[in-house]
Amino acid sequence: MSYLTGVGGLYLDGTVGGGGHSQALLERCRDCRVLAVDRDPEALGAARSRLRPFEGRIMFGQMSFRHAANDRRVRAEGLAGALLDLGVSSHQLDADERGFSFRRGTILDMRMDPDASLTAAAFLASAPRDEILRALRDGQAPRPAVLAARIVGRRADRPFRTSDDLVAVLESVLGRRAAHAEKARLFQALRIRVNGEIEALKAALPAIRDALLPGAVFVVISYHSVEDGVVKRAFREWSDPSHGLPRRLPVRAAELESRGTVLTRKPVTPGRTEAESNPRARAARLRAWRRAA
Ligand SMILES: C[S@@+](CC[C@H](N)C(=O)[O-])C[C@H]1O[C@@H](n2cnc3c(N)ncnc32)[C@H](O)[C@@H]1O
């Protein structure tokens, strides 16, 4: 967060969750205002009460961050900085009725936006095998091809309803003692697909970049290597437009204008103390980029 140094102006918190990051920013910078966005109305409710002391400097919007750059306030003023802290919150994972976790008996829902039509159970019931396979592969679930085939075989008998149904399929592939990490990767892959998380990120990155004012910083925290790869490539391409172009192209690198600078050559990861006190933060990878002044 120290990358968002608190130059006054309008900031976007595209994933406000419980409001911790917005609070830190508003406390540090008196001239900062925050547009706090989340797809999840429950998260917005929690953030609203936590951030009440900052009334007048905080505005809320229930939407996907992929649309945040279209907000009229952002278009009118431009952004002094932006943050995306991707994935699910601890609150969402802990609330069994939201269906994100593989704790026993959890309904397979996984929608961040409860008004969205596709639940995890509906995806497993109706998606063609290839689509399930792609979701499992993209999300780095274990043994994706065998798992996809077993899912399709099993749903012909009985629809998937709870976490137990999906864990049983995983155990039929990996054995009864499928590890915690393997269950987590399967459930995470499904969640990423159900919420269209990679598509949202790919659409949001250039839109938010273009809304940044000169010199403004864009921070993204990811928890999955696929998301982190998307962010890393985008930041690198924006900074070095010749990156990845064929060597013999009839343009010199200097003729292609850089849009800004990567501030984190390597992703910033949590220190030992933070990882110990908050195990969910262990996978966090923070990258920051500054728009050219
Ligand atoms: C890791 S939590 C954020 C925690 C937050 N930074 C805090 O300080 O409490 C991620 C949040 O992002 C939200 N989210 C994920 N994808 C989103 C999207 N495409 N648009 C808006 N919100 C999204 C989730 O609903 C969740 O509340």
The ligand as an SDF file (V2000), in Angstrom:
LIG
                    3D

 27 29  0  0  0  0  0  0  0  0999 V2000
   -9.1980   -9.9460   -1.2050 C   0  0  0  0  0  0  0  0  0  0  0  0
  -10.7680   -9.1750   -1.0360 S   0  0  0  0  0  0  0  0  0  0  0  0
  -10.3760   -7.4840   -0.7950 C   0  0  0  0  0  0  0  0  0  0  0  0
  -10.0610   -7.1260    0.6280 C   0  0  0  0  0  0  0  0  0  0  0  0
   -9.9030   -5.6250    0.8380 C   0  0  0  0  0  0  0  0  0  0  0  0
   -8.7570   -5.0890    0.1240 N   0  0  0  0  0  0  0  0  0  0  0  0
   -9.8460   -5.2550    2.2980 C   0  0  0  0  0  0  0  0  0  0  0  0
   -8.9590   -4.4440    2.6710 O   0  0  0  0  0  0  0  0  0  0  0  0
  -10.6790   -5.7150    3.0850 O   0  0  0  0  0  0  0  0  0  0  0  0
  -11.3670   -9.1840   -2.6670 C   0  0  0  0  0  0  0  0  0  0  0  0
  -12.7100   -8.5030   -2.8680 C   0  0  0  0  0  0  0  0  0  0  0  0
  -12.8100   -8.2190   -4.2590 O   0  0  0  0  0  0  0  0  0  0  0  0
  -14.1090   -8.4450   -4.7090 C   0  0  0  0  0  0  0  0  0  0  0  0
  -14.0210   -8.6940   -6.1430 N   0  0  0  0  0  0  0  0  0  0  0  0
  -13.4110   -9.7190   -6.7830 C   0  0  0  0  0  0  0  0  0  0  0  0
  -13.5210   -9.5770   -8.1160 N   0  0  0  0  0  0  0  0  0  0  0  0
  -14.1710   -8.4100   -8.3340 C   0  0  0  0  0  0  0  0  0  0  0  0
  -14.5750   -7.6980   -9.4970 C   0  0  0  0  0  0  0  0  0  0  0  0
  -14.3270   -8.1510  -10.7380 N   0  0  0  0  0  0  0  0  0  0  0  0
  -15.1910   -6.5100   -9.3310 N   0  0  0  0  0  0  0  0  0  0  0  0
  -15.4470   -6.0110   -8.0880 C   0  0  0  0  0  0  0  0  0  0  0  0
  -15.1160   -6.6650   -6.9470 N   0  0  0  0  0  0  0  0  0  0  0  0
  -14.4830   -7.8380   -7.0750 C   0  0  0  0  0  0  0  0  0  0  0  0
  -14.5950   -9.6090   -3.8800 C   0  0  0  0  0  0  0  0  0  0  0  0
  -16.0110   -9.6080   -3.8150 O   0  0  0  0  0  0  0  0  0  0  0  0
  -13.9270   -9.3410   -2.5260 C   0  0  0  0  0  0  0  0  0  0  0  0
  -14.7720   -8.6080   -1.6720 O   0  0  0  0  0  0  0  0  0  0  0  0
  1  2  1  0
  2  3  1  0
  2 10  1  0
  3  4  1  0
  4  5  1  0
  5  6  1  0
  5  7  1  0
  7  8  2  0
  7  9  1  0
 10 11  1  0
 11 12  1  0
 11 26  1  0
 12 13  1  0
 13 14  1  0
 13 24  1  0
 14 15  1  0
 14 23  1  0
 15 16  2  0
 16 17  1  0
 17 18  1  0
 17 23  2  0
 18 19  1  0
 18 20  2  0
 20 21  1  0
 21 22  2  0
 22 23  1  0
 24 25  1  0
 24 26  1  0
 26 27  1  0
M  CHG  2   2   1   9  -1
M  END
$$$$
